[in-house]
Amino acid sequence: MNKTLKILLNIGLFTSLFFGLWHFIIPYQFKWYDFLPNAPRAIIVSIDWINFFFSLLLTGNSFLLLINQKEIISGQRGIYSFYVLLVIVWFSRVVITIWHPWNKDYLFIDFAQIAIFTIVFLMLFFPMIYYSKRH
């Protein structure tokens, strides 16, 4: 059981790190700015900043947790708090995707996002519950 949870933790953290890194290029990959042809500069810059800092925090937190996972497993309260925060972020992504989907015209994308975000959340959630018993 413990080995399975450690594998889930690693896969979940690597997946979270991947999503954080990917978010740096998403605006260019999906040409976000083509959808905002007449938007004021302040809107464009706000979108850039929000995406940049979200990407940085998701990437940074996931990376720090990967290199400090022994502390998570051993029950070190400080690093465990950051782990719980990451689990809350993924849970929030599931909830917001269900509650306020980004594109109702493409139901497949919404369902795919819900499925992927739920899988990542669960890969991080089950180890969190198990390791919480050490606190």
N, CA and C atoms as an extended XYZ file, in Angstrom:
405
Properties=species:S:1:pos:R:3:atomname:S:1:resname:S:1:resid:I:1 pbc="F F F"
N         0.828       -1.200        0.000 N   MET     1
C         0.000        0.000        0.000 CA  MET     1
C         0.865        1.254        0.000 C   MET     1
N         1.873        1.264        0.861 N   ASN     2
C         2.737        2.436        0.974 CA  ASN     2
C         3.474        2.698       -0.340 C   ASN     2
N         3.922        1.625       -1.010 N   LYS     3
C         4.632        1.786       -2.275 CA  LYS     3
C         3.691        2.333       -3.354 C   LYS     3
N         2.460        1.863       -3.375 N   THR     4
C         1.464        2.358       -4.328 CA  THR     4
C         1.206        3.842       -4.116 C   THR     4
N         1.092        4.247       -2.859 N   LEU     5
C         0.856        5.662       -2.562 CA  LEU     5
C         2.049        6.520       -2.954 C   LEU     5
N         3.247        6.001       -2.782 N   LYS     6
C         4.451        6.737       -3.182 CA  LYS     6
C         4.491        6.890       -4.709 C   LYS     6
N         4.082        5.853       -5.425 N   ILE     7
C         4.017        5.929       -6.894 CA  ILE     7
C         2.963        6.952       -7.311 C   ILE     7
N         1.792        6.911       -6.673 N   LEU     8
C         0.746        7.897       -6.969 CA  LEU     8
C         1.236        9.313       -6.700 C   LEU     8
N         1.928        9.495       -5.575 N   LEU     9
C         2.471       10.799       -5.226 CA  LEU     9
C         3.430       11.287       -6.312 C   LEU     9
N         4.339       10.433       -6.747 N   ASN    10
C         5.299       10.816       -7.777 CA  ASN    10
C         4.623       11.147       -9.101 C   ASN    10
N         3.718       10.308       -9.532 N   ILE    11
C         3.023       10.558      -10.794 CA  ILE    11
C         2.206       11.850      -10.702 C   ILE    11
N         1.514       12.032       -9.584 N   GLY    12
C         0.721       13.247       -9.387 CA  GLY    12
C         1.576       14.503       -9.392 C   GLY    12
N         2.722       14.458       -8.707 N   LEU    13
C         3.604       15.631       -8.666 CA  LEU    13
C         4.242       15.912      -10.017 C   LEU    13
N         4.661       14.859      -10.733 N   PHE    14
C         5.223       15.062      -12.069 CA  PHE    14
C         4.164       15.605      -13.031 C   PHE    14
N         2.950       15.108      -12.923 N   THR    15
C         1.866       15.596      -13.775 CA  THR    15
C         1.571       17.062      -13.468 C   THR    15
N         1.540       17.399      -12.201 N   SER    16
C         1.312       18.781      -11.794 CA  SER    16
C         2.441       19.686      -12.314 C   SER    16
N         3.675       19.215      -12.211 N   LEU    17
C         4.819       19.966      -12.734 CA  LEU    17
C         4.684       20.165      -14.242 C   LEU    17
N         4.296       19.108      -14.948 N   PHE    18
C         4.095       19.206      -16.394 CA  PHE    18
C         3.037       20.255      -16.735 C   PHE    18
N         1.900       20.225      -16.026 N   PHE    19
C         0.846       21.211      -16.281 CA  PHE    19
C         1.340       22.627      -16.004 C   PHE    19
N         2.131       22.797      -14.957 N   GLY    20
C         2.684       24.113      -14.661 CA  GLY    20
C         3.587       24.605      -15.780 C   GLY    20
N         4.474       23.737      -16.260 N   LEU    21
C         5.369       24.115      -17.363 CA  LEU    21
C         4.579       24.379      -18.642 C   LEU    21
N         3.599       23.537      -18.906 N   TRP    22
C         2.794       23.688      -20.115 CA  TRP    22
C         2.042       25.015      -20.123 C   TRP    22
N         1.591       25.448      -18.943 N   HIS    23
C         0.835       26.695      -18.861 CA  HIS    23
C         1.655       27.904      -19.304 C   HIS    23
N         2.964       27.817      -19.252 N   PHE    24
C         3.779       28.932      -19.744 CA  PHE    24
C         3.579       29.151      -21.243 C   PHE    24
N         3.316       28.086      -21.988 N   ILE    25
C         3.207       28.223      -23.443 CA  ILE    25
C         1.775       28.180      -23.963 C   ILE    25
N         0.816       27.864      -23.124 N   ILE    26
C        -0.573       27.726      -23.568 CA  ILE    26
C        -1.099       28.969      -24.298 C   ILE    26
N        -0.840       30.188      -23.808 N   PRO    27
C        -1.387       31.350      -24.536 CA  PRO    27
C        -0.916       31.417      -25.989 C   PRO    27
N         0.289       30.983      -26.248 N   TYR    28
C         0.837       31.023      -27.612 CA  TYR    28
C         0.404       29.797      -28.413 C   TYR    28
N         0.316       28.665      -27.735 N   GLN    29
C        -0.103       27.433      -28.397 CA  GLN    29
C        -1.537       27.536      -28.917 C   GLN    29
N        -2.408       28.118      -28.106 N   PHE    30
C        -3.809       28.218      -28.487 CA  PHE    30
C        -4.197       29.610      -28.979 C   PHE    30
N        -3.205       30.457      -29.191 N   LYS    31
C        -3.403       31.802      -29.768 CA  LYS    31
C        -4.513       32.578      -29.048 C   LYS    31
N        -4.366       32.692      -27.737 N   TRP    32
C        -5.365       33.378      -26.932 CA  TRP    32
C        -5.654       34.779      -27.451 C   TRP    32
N        -4.614       35.451      -27.893 N   TYR    33
C        -4.765       36.865      -28.239 CA  TYR    33
C        -5.553       37.066      -29.526 C   TYR    33
N        -5.698       36.034      -30.338 N   ASP    34
C        -6.542       36.120      -31.532 CA  ASP    34
C        -8.018       36.272      -31.154 C   ASP    34
N        -8.364       35.823      -29.946 N   PHE    35
C        -9.744       35.930      -29.488 CA  PHE    35
C       -10.035       37.289      -28.850 C   PHE    35
N        -9.004       38.102      -28.722 N   LEU    36
C        -9.144       39.415      -28.085 CA  LEU    36
C        -8.582       40.514      -28.997 C   LEU    36
N        -9.099       40.626      -30.218 N   PRO    37
C        -8.468       41.541      -31.174 CA  PRO    37
C        -8.511       43.009      -30.759 C   PRO    37
N        -9.538       43.431      -30.076 N   ASN    38
C        -9.672       44.848      -29.712 CA  ASN    38
C        -9.560       45.078      -28.218 C   ASN    38
N        -8.999       44.120      -27.520 N   ALA    39
C        -8.896       44.246      -26.064 CA  ALA    39
C        -7.862       45.300      -25.699 C   ALA    39
N        -8.159       46.077      -24.669 N   PRO    40
C        -7.166       47.064      -24.211 CA  PRO    40
C        -5.901       46.360      -23.717 C   PRO    40
N        -4.792       47.056      -23.793 N   ARG    41
C        -3.508       46.491      -23.362 CA  ARG    41
C        -3.575       45.985      -21.922 C   ARG    41
N        -4.309       46.689      -21.067 N   ALA    42
C        -4.409       46.286      -19.656 CA  ALA    42
C        -5.010       44.886      -19.519 C   ALA    42
N        -5.950       44.531      -20.383 N   ILE    43
C        -6.556       43.193      -20.334 CA  ILE    43
C        -5.530       42.144      -20.754 C   ILE    43
N        -4.815       42.422      -21.842 N   ILE    44
C        -3.799       41.482      -22.338 CA  ILE    44
C        -2.717       41.265      -21.283 C   ILE    44
N        -2.233       42.349      -20.700 N   VAL    45
C        -1.183       42.245      -19.683 CA  VAL    45
C        -1.700       41.507      -18.452 C   VAL    45
N        -2.938       41.758      -18.066 N   SER    46
C        -3.521       41.061      -16.902 CA  SER    46
C        -3.576       39.557      -17.147 C   SER    46
N        -3.999       39.164      -18.341 N   ILE    47
C        -4.047       37.739      -18.679 CA  ILE    47
C        -2.643       37.145      -18.636 C   ILE    47
N        -1.682       37.865      -19.202 N   ASP    48
C        -0.288       37.392      -19.185 CA  ASP    48
C         0.219       37.199      -17.765 C   ASP    48
N        -0.015       38.190      -16.925 N   TRP    49
C         0.492       38.122      -15.558 CA  TRP    49
C        -0.170       37.003      -14.773 C   TRP    49
N        -1.488       36.891      -14.886 N   ILE    50
C        -2.195       35.831      -14.156 CA  ILE    50
C        -1.689       34.461      -14.598 C   ILE    50
N        -1.574       34.269      -15.907 N   ASN    51
C        -1.100       32.972      -16.402 CA  ASN    51
C         0.343       32.725      -15.990 C   ASN    51
N         1.198       33.743      -16.085 N   PHE    52
C         2.606       33.571      -15.723 CA  PHE    52
C         2.748       33.170      -14.255 C   PHE    52
N         2.083       33.903      -13.371 N   PHE    53
C         2.253       33.603      -11.947 CA  PHE    53
C         1.569       32.297      -11.543 C   PHE    53
N         0.441       31.960      -12.174 N   PHE    54
C        -0.152       30.652      -11.925 CA  PHE    54
C         0.826       29.556      -12.354 C   PHE    54
N         1.399       29.711      -13.542 N   SER    55
C         2.348       28.719      -14.058 CA  SER    55
C         3.558       28.606      -13.140 C   SER    55
N         4.077       29.741      -12.721 N   LEU    56
C         5.251       29.753      -11.850 CA  LEU    56
C         4.959       29.082      -10.509 C   LEU    56
N         3.835       29.402       -9.919 N   LEU    57
C         3.500       28.809       -8.620 CA  LEU    57
C         3.207       27.310       -8.730 C   LEU    57
N         2.485       26.896       -9.768 N   LEU    58
C         2.205       25.469       -9.939 CA  LEU    58
C         3.488       24.699      -10.213 C   LEU    58
N         4.330       25.233      -11.089 N   THR    59
C         5.599       24.587      -11.404 CA  THR    59
C         6.509       24.552      -10.178 C   THR    59
N         6.668       25.704       -9.545 N   GLY    60
C         7.573       25.800       -8.391 CA  GLY    60
C         7.135       24.932       -7.230 C   GLY    60
N         5.857       24.975       -6.907 N   ASN    61
C         5.356       24.166       -5.788 CA  ASN    61
C         5.499       22.680       -6.093 C   ASN    61
N         5.160       22.275       -7.306 N   SER    62
C         5.277       20.863       -7.686 CA  SER    62
C         6.734       20.414       -7.640 C   SER    62
N         7.639       21.236       -8.144 N   PHE    63
C         9.064       20.894       -8.145 CA  PHE    63
C         9.609       20.777       -6.721 C   PHE    63
N         9.275       21.753       -5.882 N   LEU    64
C         9.749       21.707       -4.484 CA  LEU    64
C         9.213       20.479       -3.756 C   LEU    64
N         7.974       20.131       -4.023 N   LEU    65
C         7.409       18.944       -3.381 CA  LEU    65
C         8.066       17.666       -3.896 C   LEU    65
N         8.405       17.640       -5.182 N   LEU    66
C         9.108       16.466       -5.722 CA  LEU    66
C        10.448       16.257       -5.045 C   LEU    66
N        11.205       17.335       -4.880 N   ILE    67
C        12.536       17.174       -4.287 CA  ILE    67
C        12.485       17.023       -2.770 C   ILE    67
N        11.325       17.327       -2.174 N   ASN    68
C        11.185       17.193       -0.721 CA  ASN    68
C        10.135       16.155       -0.332 C   ASN    68
N         9.903       15.182       -1.191 N   GLN    69
C         8.842       14.225       -0.889 CA  GLN    69
C         9.165       13.330        0.302 C   GLN    69
N        10.427       13.156        0.620 N   LYS    70
C        10.766       12.376        1.824 CA  LYS    70
C        10.210       13.071        3.066 C   LYS    70
N        10.241       14.399        3.051 N   GLU    71
C         9.698       15.157        4.179 CA  GLU    71
C         8.180       15.043        4.252 C   GLU    71
N         7.535       14.945        3.086 N   ILE    72
C         6.079       14.729        3.065 CA  ILE    72
C         5.765       13.384        3.704 C   ILE    72
N         6.487       12.355        3.259 N   ILE    73
C         6.245       10.995        3.728 CA  ILE    73
C         6.561       10.850        5.210 C   ILE    73
N         7.616       11.522        5.665 N   SER    74
C         7.996       11.408        7.076 CA  SER    74
C         7.109       12.252        7.990 C   SER    74
N         6.275       13.092        7.399 N   GLY    75
C         5.326       13.847        8.211 CA  GLY    75
C         5.796       15.207        8.655 C   GLY    75
N         6.741       15.797        7.947 N   GLN    76
C         7.209       17.132        8.312 CA  GLN    76
C         6.119       18.156        7.998 C   GLN    76
N         5.651       18.827        9.008 N   ARG    77
C         4.468       19.682        8.921 CA  ARG    77
C         4.608       20.824        7.909 C   ARG    77
N         5.739       21.488        7.837 N   GLY    78
C         5.910       22.635        6.940 CA  GLY    78
C         5.734       22.273        5.486 C   GLY    78
N         6.457       21.267        5.023 N   ILE    79
C         6.374       20.866        3.617 CA  ILE    79
C         5.028       20.212        3.336 C   ILE    79
N         4.475       19.519        4.319 N   TYR    80
C         3.161       18.895        4.157 CA  TYR    80
C         2.086       19.954        3.896 C   TYR    80
N         2.219       21.124        4.506 N   SER    81
C         1.260       22.217        4.289 CA  SER    81
C         1.236       22.636        2.822 C   SER    81
N         2.407       22.696        2.194 N   PHE    82
C         2.461       23.041        0.773 CA  PHE    82
C         1.849       21.932       -0.082 C   PHE    82
N         1.999       20.714        0.363 N   TYR    83
C         1.393       19.583       -0.330 CA  TYR    83
C        -0.136       19.682       -0.270 C   TYR    83
N        -0.658       19.979        0.903 N   VAL    84
C        -2.105       20.144        1.058 CA  VAL    84
C        -2.599       21.280        0.161 C   VAL    84
N        -1.840       22.359        0.083 N   LEU    85
C        -2.204       23.473       -0.791 CA  LEU    85
C        -2.303       23.015       -2.248 C   LEU    85
N        -1.359       22.207       -2.693 N   LEU    86
C        -1.395       21.706       -4.067 CA  LEU    86
C        -2.631       20.828       -4.296 C   LEU    86
N        -2.974       20.002       -3.329 N   VAL    87
C        -4.173       19.166       -3.439 CA  VAL    87
C        -5.418       20.055       -3.525 C   VAL    87
N        -5.459       21.118       -2.755 N   ILE    88
C        -6.585       22.058       -2.797 CA  ILE    88
C        -6.669       22.739       -4.160 C   ILE    88
N        -5.524       23.084       -4.741 N   VAL    89
C        -5.512       23.690       -6.077 CA  VAL    89
C        -6.135       22.737       -7.094 C   VAL    89
N        -5.745       21.467       -7.061 N   TRP    90
C        -6.289       20.505       -8.019 CA  TRP    90
C        -7.770       20.239       -7.767 C   TRP    90
N        -8.173       20.191       -6.516 N   PHE    91
C        -9.596       20.038       -6.206 CA  PHE    91
C       -10.381       21.235       -6.740 C   PHE    91
N        -9.831       22.420       -6.569 N   SER    92
C       -10.473       23.638       -7.064 CA  SER    92
C       -10.597       23.623       -8.581 C   SER    92
N        -9.590       23.076       -9.251 N   ARG    93
C        -9.663       22.971      -10.716 CA  ARG    93
C       -10.809       22.057      -11.131 C   ARG    93
N       -11.022       20.980      -10.400 N   VAL    94
C       -12.142       20.089      -10.703 CA  VAL    94
C       -13.463       20.833      -10.495 C   VAL    94
N       -13.602       21.474       -9.349 N   VAL    95
C       -14.855       22.161       -9.010 CA  VAL    95
C       -15.153       23.280      -10.002 C   VAL    95
N       -14.185       24.119      -10.303 N   ILE    96
C       -14.428       25.249      -11.201 CA  ILE    96
C       -14.720       24.779      -12.619 C   ILE    96
N       -14.120       23.672      -13.032 N   THR    97
C       -14.375       23.142      -14.371 CA  THR    97
C       -15.802       22.609      -14.478 C   THR    97
N       -16.305       22.043      -13.400 N   ILE    98
C       -17.696       21.571      -13.391 CA  ILE    98
C       -18.655       22.749      -13.277 C   ILE    98
N       -18.356       23.641      -12.371 N   TRP    99
C       -19.261       24.749      -12.057 CA  TRP    99
C       -19.280       25.814      -13.149 C   TRP    99
N       -18.122       26.107      -13.727 N   HIS   100
C       -18.004       27.199      -14.694 CA  HIS   100
C       -17.102       26.763      -15.850 C   HIS   100
N       -17.606       25.860      -16.713 N   PRO   101
C       -16.770       25.350      -17.809 CA  PRO   101
C       -16.359       26.476      -18.756 C   PRO   101
N       -15.186       26.358      -19.308 N   TRP   102
C       -14.655       27.452      -20.126 CA  TRP   102
C       -15.235       27.504      -21.516 C   TRP   102
N       -15.758       26.401      -22.036 N   ASN   103
C       -16.281       26.439      -23.395 CA  ASN   103
C       -17.408       25.425      -23.537 C   ASN   103
N       -18.617       25.914      -23.484 N   LYS   104
C       -19.782       25.028      -23.555 CA  LYS   104
C       -20.018       24.482      -24.963 C   LYS   104
N       -19.335       25.034      -25.953 N   ASP   105
C       -19.489       24.555      -27.325 CA  ASP   105
C       -18.730       23.256      -27.573 C   ASP   105
N       -17.767       22.954      -26.740 N   TYR   106
C       -16.932       21.768      -26.923 CA  TYR   106
C       -17.040       20.892      -25.681 C   TYR   106
N       -18.119       20.138      -25.592 N   LEU   107
C       -18.363       19.320      -24.402 CA  LEU   107
C       -17.275       18.280      -24.181 C   LEU   107
N       -16.704       17.744      -25.256 N   PHE   108
C       -15.645       16.749      -25.106 CA  PHE   108
C       -14.461       17.332      -24.335 C   PHE   108
N       -14.101       18.566      -24.644 N   ILE   109
C       -12.977       19.207      -23.950 CA  ILE   109
C       -13.307       19.386      -22.471 C   ILE   109
N       -14.543       19.801      -22.185 N   ASP   110
C       -14.937       19.956      -20.778 CA  ASP   110
C       -14.874       18.629      -20.030 C   ASP   110
N       -15.386       17.580      -20.632 N   PHE   111
C       -15.349       16.264      -19.984 CA  PHE   111
C       -13.913       15.762      -19.833 C   PHE   111
N       -13.093       16.007      -20.839 N   ALA   112
C       -11.685       15.597      -20.759 CA  ALA   112
C       -10.976       16.341      -19.639 C   ALA   112
N       -11.230       17.644      -19.531 N   GLN   113
C       -10.614       18.412      -18.446 CA  GLN   113
C       -11.072       17.906      -17.084 C   GLN   113
N       -12.360       17.681      -16.942 N   ILE   114
C       -12.870       17.180      -15.664 CA  ILE   114
C       -12.215       15.844      -15.329 C   ILE   114
N       -12.120       14.959      -16.302 N   ALA   115
C       -11.518       13.643      -16.064 CA  ALA   115
C       -10.048       13.764      -15.686 C   ALA   115
N        -9.294       14.532      -16.454 N   ILE   116
C        -7.853       14.671      -16.187 CA  ILE   116
C        -7.611       15.336      -14.838 C   ILE   116
N        -8.317       16.431      -14.567 N   PHE   117
C        -8.122       17.136      -13.297 CA  PHE   117
C        -8.526       16.258      -12.115 C   PHE   117
N        -9.562       15.462      -12.274 N   THR   118
C        -9.989       14.557      -11.203 CA  THR   118
C        -8.947       13.480      -10.957 C   THR   118
N        -8.382       12.932      -12.023 N   ILE   119
C        -7.349       11.901      -11.876 CA  ILE   119
C        -6.130       12.465      -11.141 C   ILE   119
N        -5.672       13.653      -11.549 N   VAL   120
C        -4.512       14.257      -10.872 CA  VAL   120
C        -4.852       14.533       -9.410 C   VAL   120
N        -6.040       15.095       -9.175 N   PHE   121
C        -6.465       15.351       -7.797 CA  PHE   121
C        -6.433       14.072       -6.962 C   PHE   121
N        -7.000       12.993       -7.477 N   LEU   122
C        -7.060       11.739       -6.714 CA  LEU   122
C        -5.668       11.140       -6.497 C   LEU   122
N        -4.773       11.283       -7.492 N   MET   123
C        -3.404       10.772       -7.316 CA  MET   123
C        -2.685       11.502       -6.190 C   MET   123
N        -3.055       12.755       -5.965 N   LEU   124
C        -2.446       13.519       -4.881 CA  LEU   124
C        -3.238       13.393       -3.575 C   LEU   124
N        -4.542       13.207       -3.686 N   PHE   125
C        -5.411       13.177       -2.510 CA  PHE   125
C        -5.204       11.933       -1.643 C   PHE   125
N        -5.161       10.756       -2.272 N   PHE   126
C        -5.026        9.525       -1.481 CA  PHE   126
C        -3.733        9.478       -0.673 C   PHE   126
N        -2.578        9.834       -1.254 N   PRO   127
C        -1.377        9.905       -0.415 CA  PRO   127
C        -1.500       10.956        0.688 C   PRO   127
N        -2.164       12.077        0.389 N   MET   128
C        -2.328       13.120        1.408 CA  MET   128
C        -3.082       12.583        2.616 C   MET   128
N        -4.148       11.832        2.367 N   ILE   129
C        -4.934       11.264        3.473 CA  ILE   129
C        -4.085       10.274        4.269 C   ILE   129
N        -3.371        9.412        3.565 N   TYR   130
C        -2.541        8.413        4.241 CA  TYR   130
C        -1.438        9.070        5.072 C   TYR   130
N        -0.742       10.049        4.474 N   TYR   131
C         0.367       10.695        5.174 CA  TYR   131
C        -0.119       11.657        6.250 C   TYR   131
N        -1.385       12.063        6.205 N   SER   132
C        -1.910       12.978        7.230 CA  SER   132
C        -1.985       12.291        8.593 C   SER   132
N        -2.033       10.983        8.594 N   LYS   133
C        -2.107       10.244        9.852 CA  LYS   133
C        -0.804       10.327       10.631 C   LYS   133
N         0.237       10.830        9.994 N   ARG   134
C         1.540       10.960       10.668 CA  ARG   134
C         1.680       12.296       11.375 C   ARG   134
N         0.672       13.168       11.215 N   HIS   135
C         0.757       14.504       11.840 CA  HIS   135
C         0.006       14.520       13.145 C   HIS   135
